[in-house]
Amino acid sequence: MVFLIKSLKMRTSLILVFFATLLQFANKANSQTLQFSRVLLVSTTQTVPANKVWKIESFFPSQNFNVGNNHSTAFITIDNVSCYIGQTRSDAGMSYMPLPAWIPAGTTIAAGQNISSISVIEFTVLP
């Protein structure tokens, strides 16, 4: 009887160790690390390289962005789609899209209307 109880405890312990190892392996298989690569100023169309991600931090408006009391909007282009990023308003100054924004590999990005360049931090995706 004592042998049976010890054997059962041992099986239970082995099963728990097996599942703990399996969970740890599954967690590592899904996790990735980002390593700083460089800082970029994007003005023309560029594509995020493979195994990289870009973090859009801010943008630099063109000289035409704030013209007198007129409303002026600013856009960046992501995958050929113009995305609103800011607006001057005569009644309340300026409003902006919340940043940062993360852009995955293979995505194209460019400075659009009233933007001279986009400040980007590039990270390398490590397994």
KEBA-924382 format. One record per atom (N, C-alpha, C): residue in three letters; atom name; x, y, z negated. Coordinates in pm, whole numbers. Layout:
<nodes>
Ala  CA  X  Y  Z $
...
</nodes>
This chain:
<nodes>
Met  N  82  -119  0 $
Met  CA  0  0  0 $
Met  C  86  126  0 $
Val  N  191  125  -84 $
Val  CA  282  239  -92 $
Val  C  349  260  43 $
Phe  N  391  150  108 $
Phe  CA  454  158  239 $
Phe  C  360  220  342 $
Leu  N  234  184  336 $
Leu  CA  133  237  428 $
Leu  C  114  387  410 $
Ile  N  112  435  286 $
Ile  CA  98  578  257 $
Ile  C  220  654  307 $
Lys  N  341  600  282 $
Lys  CA  464  664  329 $
Lys  C  466  668  482 $
Ser  N  424  562  543 $
Ser  CA  421  554  689 $
Ser  C  323  657  746 $
Leu  N  208  671  682 $
Leu  CA  108  768  725 $
Leu  C  160  912  710 $
Lys  N  227  940  597 $
Lys  CA  285  1072  576 $
Lys  C  392  1101  681 $
Met  N  470  1000  714 $
Met  CA  575  1018  814 $
Met  C  516  1046  951 $
Arg  N  411  973  988 $
Arg  CA  343  998  1116 $
Arg  C  286  1139  1120 $
Thr  N  222  1180  1013 $
Thr  CA  165  1314  1005 $
Thr  C  274  1419  1019 $
Ser  N  386  1399  952 $
Ser  CA  498  1493  961 $
Ser  C  552  1499  1103 $
Leu  N  567  1384  1167 $
Leu  CA  617  1381  1306 $
Leu  C  520  1451  1402 $
Ile  N  393  1431  1382 $
Ile  CA  294  1496  1467 $
Ile  C  299  1648  1448 $
Leu  N  311  1693  1322 $
Leu  CA  321  1836  1295 $
Leu  C  447  1896  1357 $
Val  N  559  1826  1346 $
Val  CA  684  1874  1407 $
Val  C  668  1881  1559 $
Phe  N  606  1779  1618 $
Phe  CA  585  1777  1762 $
Phe  C  501  1897  1807 $
Phe  N  391  1924  1740 $
Phe  CA  305  2037  1779 $
Phe  C  373  2171  1753 $
Ala  N  448  2182  1646 $
Ala  CA  521  2307  1619 $
Ala  C  623  2333  1729 $
Thr  N  694  2229  1771 $
Thr  CA  791  2242  1880 $
Thr  C  721  2279  2010 $
Leu  N  609  2215  2037 $
Leu  CA  532  2244  2158 $
Leu  C  483  2388  2160 $
Leu  N  432  2437  2048 $
Leu  CA  386  2575  2040 $
Leu  C  501  2674  2057 $
Gln  N  614  2643  1998 $
Gln  CA  730  2730  2011 $
Gln  C  777  2734  2157 $
Phe  N  780  2621  2225 $
Phe  CA  819  2616  2365 $
Phe  C  720  2693  2452 $
Ala  N  592  2676  2427 $
Ala  CA  489  2746  2505 $
Ala  C  501  2897  2485 $
Asn  N  529  2940  2363 $
Asn  CA  544  3083  2336 $
Asn  C  665  3140  2410 $
Lys  N  776  3068  2411 $
Lys  CA  895  3115  2482 $
Lys  C  874  3114  2633 $
Ala  N  798  3019  2684 $
Ala  CA  774  3010  2828 $
Ala  C  694  3130  2878 $
Asn  N  607  3187  2795 $
Asn  CA  524  3299  2836 $
Asn  C  585  3435  2804 $
Ser  N  688  3440  2723 $
Ser  CA  744  3569  2683 $
Ser  C  852  3612  2780 $
Gln  N  862  3744  2796 $
Gln  CA  965  3802  2880 $
Gln  C  1024  3920  2806 $
Thr  N  1147  3954  2841 $
Thr  CA  1215  4067  2781 $
Thr  C  1244  4169  2889 $
Leu  N  1230  4297  2855 $
Leu  CA  1264  4404  2947 $
Leu  C  1396  4465  2903 $
Gln  N  1486  4482  3000 $
Gln  CA  1616  4543  2974 $
Gln  C  1627  4671  3055 $
Phe  N  1664  4781  2987 $
Phe  CA  1680  4908  3057 $
Phe  C  1776  4892  3174 $
Ser  N  1738  4952  3289 $
Ser  CA  1822  4945  3408 $
Ser  C  1874  5084  3447 $
Arg  N  1780  5178  3475 $
Arg  CA  1821  5312  3516 $
Arg  C  1703  5407  3513 $
Val  N  1733  5536  3533 $
Val  CA  1630  5640  3542 $
Val  C  1627  5689  3686 $
Leu  N  1506  5707  3739 $
Leu  CA  1491  5750  3879 $
Leu  C  1404  5874  3888 $
Leu  N  1427  5951  3993 $
Leu  CA  1335  6056  4034 $
Leu  C  1284  6016  4172 $
Val  N  1156  5984  4180 $
Val  CA  1095  5935  4303 $
Val  C  1022  6049  4372 $
Ser  N  1056  6073  4498 $
Ser  CA  984  6175  4574 $
Ser  C  926  6117  4703 $
Thr  N  1001  6031  4770 $
Thr  CA  951  5963  4889 $
Thr  C  899  5826  4850 $
Thr  N  835  5758  4942 $
Thr  CA  779  5626  4912 $
Thr  C  890  5527  4879 $
Gln  N  878  5465  4763 $
Gln  CA  972  5361  4720 $
Gln  C  892  5244  4665 $
Thr  N  952  5125  4674 $
Thr  CA  887  5003  4625 $
Thr  C  962  4953  4502 $
Val  N  887  4914  4401 $
Val  CA  947  4857  4281 $
Val  C  1011  4724  4321 $
Pro  N  1144  4708  4300 $
Pro  CA  1212  4585  4341 $
Pro  C  1163  4462  4264 $
Ala  N  1192  4345  4321 $
Ala  CA  1160  4219  4254 $
Ala  C  1231  4212  4119 $
Asn  N  1169  4148  4023 $
Asn  CA  1222  4132  3887 $
Asn  C  1245  4264  3815 $
Lys  N  1170  4368  3855 $
Lys  CA  1179  4499  3791 $
Lys  C  1037  4547  3758 $
Val  N  1027  4635  3662 $
Val  CA  904  4711  3636 $
Val  C  945  4857  3619 $
Trp  N  857  4947  3659 $
Trp  CA  882  5089  3645 $
Trp  C  783  5147  3545 $
Lys  N  833  5236  3463 $
Lys  CA  750  5307  3368 $
Lys  C  750  5454  3410 $
Ile  N  635  5503  3456 $
Ile  CA  622  5643  3494 $
Ile  C  611  5724  3365 $
Glu  N  707  5812  3344 $
Glu  CA  712  5892  3222 $
Glu  C  646  6029  3241 $
Ser  N  677  6093  3352 $
Ser  CA  625  6228  3375 $
Ser  C  642  6263  3523 $
Phe  N  604  6384  3557 $
Phe  CA  622  6430  3695 $
Phe  C  662  6576  3694 $
Phe  N  720  6617  3805 $
Phe  CA  761  6756  3823 $
Phe  C  671  6818  3930 $
Pro  N  590  6917  3893 $
Pro  CA  501  6978  3991 $
Pro  C  579  7060  4093 $
Ser  N  522  7073  4210 $
Ser  CA  584  7157  4312 $
Ser  C  553  7304  4281 $
Gln  N  616  7394  4350 $
Gln  CA  594  7537  4328 $
Gln  C  451  7578  4360 $
Asn  N  383  7505  4446 $
Asn  CA  246  7538  4487 $
Asn  C  142  7495  4385 $
Phe  N  183  7421  4281 $
Phe  CA  87  7362  4189 $
Phe  C  6  7465  4112 $
Asn  N  67  7570  4064 $
Asn  CA  -4  7669  3985 $
Asn  C  -3  7803  4059 $
Val  N  -99  7821  4147 $
Val  CA  -106  7941  4230 $
Val  C  -219  8030  4181 $
Gly  N  -184  8135  4106 $
Gly  CA  -284  8232  4061 $
Gly  C  -397  8170  3983 $
Asn  N  -518  8216  4010 $
Asn  CA  -637  8166  3941 $
Asn  C  -706  8052  4014 $
Asn  N  -648  8006  4124 $
Asn  CA  -711  7899  4201 $
Asn  C  -694  7764  4131 $
His  N  -789  7677  4155 $
His  CA  -776  7540  4107 $
His  C  -681  7467  4201 $
Ser  N  -590  7391  4144 $
Ser  CA  -495  7316  4223 $
Ser  C  -483  7178  4162 $
Thr  N  -486  7073  4243 $
Thr  CA  -475  6937  4192 $
Thr  C  -345  6874  4237 $
Ala  N  -301  6775  4162 $
Ala  CA  -178  6704  4193 $
Ala  C  -206  6554  4194 $
Phe  N  -140  6483  4286 $
Phe  CA  -162  6340  4302 $
Phe  C  -28  6268  4317 $
Ile  N  -24  6143  4272 $
Ile  CA  83  6053  4310 $
Ile  C  17  5944  4393 $
Thr  N  96  5879  4479 $
Thr  CA  43  5774  4565 $
Thr  C  95  5639  4515 $
Ile  N  1  5551  4484 $
Ile  CA  36  5415  4440 $
Ile  C  -31  5318  4535 $
Asp  N  52  5238  4604 $
Asp  CA  2  5144  4706 $
Asp  C  -92  5212  4804 $
Asn  N  -49  5329  4855 $
Asn  CA  -121  5407  4955 $
Asn  C  -256  5462  4907 $
Val  N  -275  5468  4777 $
Val  CA  -397  5526  4721 $
Val  C  -356  5650  4641 $
Ser  N  -419  5763  4671 $
Ser  CA  -389  5886  4597 $
Ser  C  -454  5880  4459 $
Cys  N  -372  5895  4356 $
Cys  CA  -419  5889  4218 $
Cys  C  -404  6027  4155 $
Tyr  N  -515  6080  4106 $
Tyr  CA  -516  6210  4040 $
Tyr  C  -422  6206  3920 $
Ile  N  -337  6307  3908 $
Ile  CA  -245  6310  3796 $
Ile  C  -250  6441  3719 $
Gly  N  -298  6549  3780 $
Gly  CA  -305  6675  3708 $
Gly  C  -384  6779  3784 $
Gln  N  -424  6885  3712 $
Gln  CA  -502  6992  3773 $
Gln  C  -478  7120  3696 $
Thr  N  -461  7230  3770 $
Thr  CA  -460  7360  3704 $
Thr  C  -603  7410  3704 $
Arg  N  -640  7474  3594 $
Arg  CA  -777  7527  3585 $
Arg  C  -767  7668  3531 $
Ser  N  -834  7759  3597 $
Ser  CA  -826  7900  3556 $
Ser  C  -888  7922  3418 $
Asp  N  -980  7836  3378 $
Asp  CA  -1047  7855  3249 $
Asp  C  -976  7788  3132 $
Ala  N  -894  7685  3158 $
Ala  CA  -837  7610  3045 $
Ala  C  -694  7564  3070 $
Gly  N  -617  7633  3148 $
Gly  CA  -478  7593  3170 $
Gly  C  -465  7472  3258 $
Met  N  -398  7368  3209 $
Met  CA  -372  7249  3290 $
Met  C  -423  7124  3219 $
Ser  N  -466  7027  3297 $
Ser  CA  -501  6896  3241 $
Ser  C  -421  6790  3317 $
Tyr  N  -384  6682  3248 $
Tyr  CA  -300  6580  3309 $
Tyr  C  -352  6440  3280 $
Met  N  -316  6346  3370 $
Met  CA  -343  6205  3348 $
Met  C  -255  6158  3233 $
Pro  N  -306  6076  3145 $
Pro  CA  -222  6025  3036 $
Pro  C  -108  5939  3091 $
Leu  N  9  5964  3042 $
Leu  CA  126  5885  3079 $
Leu  C  188  5834  2949 $
Pro  N  260  5726  2946 $
Pro  CA  322  5658  3059 $
Pro  C  227  5561  3129 $
Ala  N  271  5519  3248 $
Ala  CA  199  5418  3325 $
Ala  C  302  5316  3371 $
Trp  N  268  5188  3360 $
Trp  CA  359  5080  3399 $
Trp  C  323  5031  3539 $
Ile  N  426  5015  3623 $
Ile  CA  407  4974  3763 $
Ile  C  484  4844  3786 $
Pro  N  417  4736  3832 $
Pro  CA  485  4607  3850 $
Pro  C  564  4599  3981 $
Ala  N  647  4497  3991 $
Ala  CA  727  4471  4111 $
Ala  C  637  4460  4234 $
Gly  N  687  4511  4346 $
Gly  CA  614  4503  4472 $
Gly  C  520  4620  4496 $
Thr  N  501  4707  4399 $
Thr  CA  412  4823  4412 $
Thr  C  488  4938  4476 $
Thr  N  423  5010  4567 $
Thr  CA  484  5129  4625 $
Thr  C  434  5252  4551 $
Ile  N  522  5350  4540 $
Ile  CA  489  5474  4470 $
Ile  C  557  5590  4541 $
Ala  N  489  5705  4544 $
Ala  CA  546  5825  4607 $
Ala  C  486  5948  4543 $
Ala  N  562  6058  4547 $
Ala  CA  509  6187  4504 $
Ala  C  406  6231  4608 $
Gly  N  289  6271  4563 $
Gly  CA  183  6313  4654 $
Gly  C  167  6463  4652 $
Gln  N  46  6506  4677 $
Gln  CA  12  6648  4685 $
Gln  C  53  6722  4559 $
Asn  N  127  6833  4576 $
Asn  CA  171  6923  4469 $
Asn  C  265  6860  4366 $
Ile  N  330  6749  4401 $
Ile  CA  429  6685  4313 $
Ile  C  563  6685  4387 $
Ser  N  667  6737  4321 $
Ser  CA  799  6733  4384 $
Ser  C  870  6601  4356 $
Ser  N  856  6546  4235 $
Ser  CA  914  6415  4205 $
Ser  C  849  6356  4081 $
Ile  N  867  6225  4066 $
Ile  CA  810  6148  3955 $
Ile  C  927  6092  3875 $
Ser  N  925  6111  3744 $
Ser  CA  1029  6059  3657 $
Ser  C  994  5916  3616 $
Val  N  1084  5824  3650 $
Val  CA  1059  5681  3631 $
Val  C  1175  5618  3555 $
Ile  N  1143  5528  3462 $
Ile  CA  1245  5445  3398 $
Ile  C  1228  5304  3453 $
Glu  N  1339  5246  3501 $
Glu  CA  1336  5111  3557 $
Glu  C  1387  5012  3454 $
Phe  N  1315  4900  3443 $
Phe  CA  1355  4791  3354 $
Phe  C  1369  4663  3435 $
Thr  N  1464  4579  3397 $
Thr  CA  1481  4448  3456 $
Thr  C  1406  4348  3370 $
Val  N  1328  4260  3434 $
Val  CA  1253  4156  3363 $
Val  C  1343  4035  3344 $
Leu  N  1371  4003  3218 $
Leu  CA  1454  3887  3186 $
Leu  C  1366  3773  3139 $
Pro  N  1401  3649  3176 $
Pro  CA  1321  3535  3131 $
Pro  C  1331  3511  2982 $
</nodes>
